[in-house]
Amino acid sequence: MSQSPNRIVGTVFGAVYLLVGVAGFFVTSGVGFASTEGEPLILFEVNPLHNIVHLLIGVVLFFAARSSVAASRAANTGVGAVYLLVGVLGLFLVGSGANILALNGADNVLHFASAVLLLGVGLGADRTASARATA
């Protein structure tokens, strides 16, 4: 397995999001599945739906990184784009009744930071390796 920036970032981010998803269930017992109010996990608010999203993101990033450079690059770019969208939407959702992921300001900062890093690596790194893999 080649060590590429996309695979390294996908593996690290995937593992972190998997761990955060699991840890979130330890603090959200008794919280409604898609409650607008979550429980604190360090600085971040989480509810069971938020935990499941973290697990899904972790699985996508981690297993794409284990698969190939092209898959990891696609996953990093796709997840980065989703996090950019969630970051923008989060600016409007915090404090509203539509906030089914229990997002807070710290989540928004993390989502924007994740988006920048994942999109930066996904779009900028391994371009020649990805081109060779698809040719």
N, C-alpha and C positions, 0 to 999 in steps of 0.2 A: 504494500500500500504506500503510495507516494505521499510525502508530507507537503501539502500545499497550504497556503494561507486560508483558502476556503474550507479545507477539511479540518484544519486546526480550530478555526473560529467556530465552525459548525459543531465539532465535537465538544468544545468547551461550553459554548452557549447551550447546546442541547443538554449536556449533563447538568448544567446549572438550572435550566428551566425544569428539568425532570425533578431535581432535588427540591426546588421551590414549590413545585406542584404537590409533591408528597408532603413536605413540611406544612403547607397550607392546610391540609386536612387535619393536622393536629391542633390548629387554632380555630377552626371553623365549625366544630361540633355545636349543634344547636342553632346555627345560622341558616336562614332559608336559602334554598338552592340558588336562586337568582335575586337575592335580596339587594336592595340599593345600599344597605348598610353592611359593611363587612367587619371583620376582626383584624386587628393589626398584626402584621408579620413584619417585624422590624419597623420600617417607616411606611410600609405599603398596606393598603386595605385589601383583603381577599374575602371571597365567599366561595362556596363549593363550585359554582360555575367558573369562576376565575381560576380556581385550582385545576379544573379539567382542561381549560384552555392552555394553561402553562404546561400540563402534561402532553397535550397534543403537539404544541410547538416544540417541546423538547424531543419528542419522538421523531418528528419530521426532520429537525436539524441533525440530531445524533445519527439516525440511520442513513440519512442522505450522505453524511460525512463518511460513514463506514462503507458506503457503496462505491462512489467514484467522485472524481473532481468535478465533472460536469453536473452530477446530481447535487453535490454540495453547493456548487455555485448557484444553481437554479433555486435550491431551497433557501440559501442565504438571501438571494435577491427577492424571492417571493415573500419570505417572512419579514424581511426589512421593509418592503412596500406595505405589507399589512400593518406593521408596527407604526409606520409613518401615518397611515390612515387612522389607526386607533389613537395615536397621539393627538392628531387634529380633532377628531371626534371627542376625545376625552376633555378637551378644553371647553366643550359645550355641555358635556354630560355630567360633569362633577356637580353635585348638588341637585340634580334633576331626578324626577321619577323614572326616567328612561335609563338610568345608570345601573343596568342589570349585572355589571361586572364589579360593582362597588369600587370604581376608580377614584383615586384622589390625586392631588397635585404631584406627589412623589411618583406615582405610577406614570403620569404624563411625562415627567422628566426622564424616567427610565425608558419609556417607550420611544421617545425621540432619540435618546442616546443609542438604544439598541438599533433603531432604524438607520441612523447615520453609520454606525459601525458595520452592520450587516449589508447595507446597500453599498457602502464604500468597498468592502472586500468582495462582495458578490459581483459588482459591476467592474471593479478595477483590477482585481488579482486573477491570476491563472487564465488570462485571456488567450494566450497562445496554446496552453495545454488543453483548454476546452475546445479550441478550434481543431487541434490535432485529433482529439478524442471523437469528434463528430465527423471528421473527414473520412 
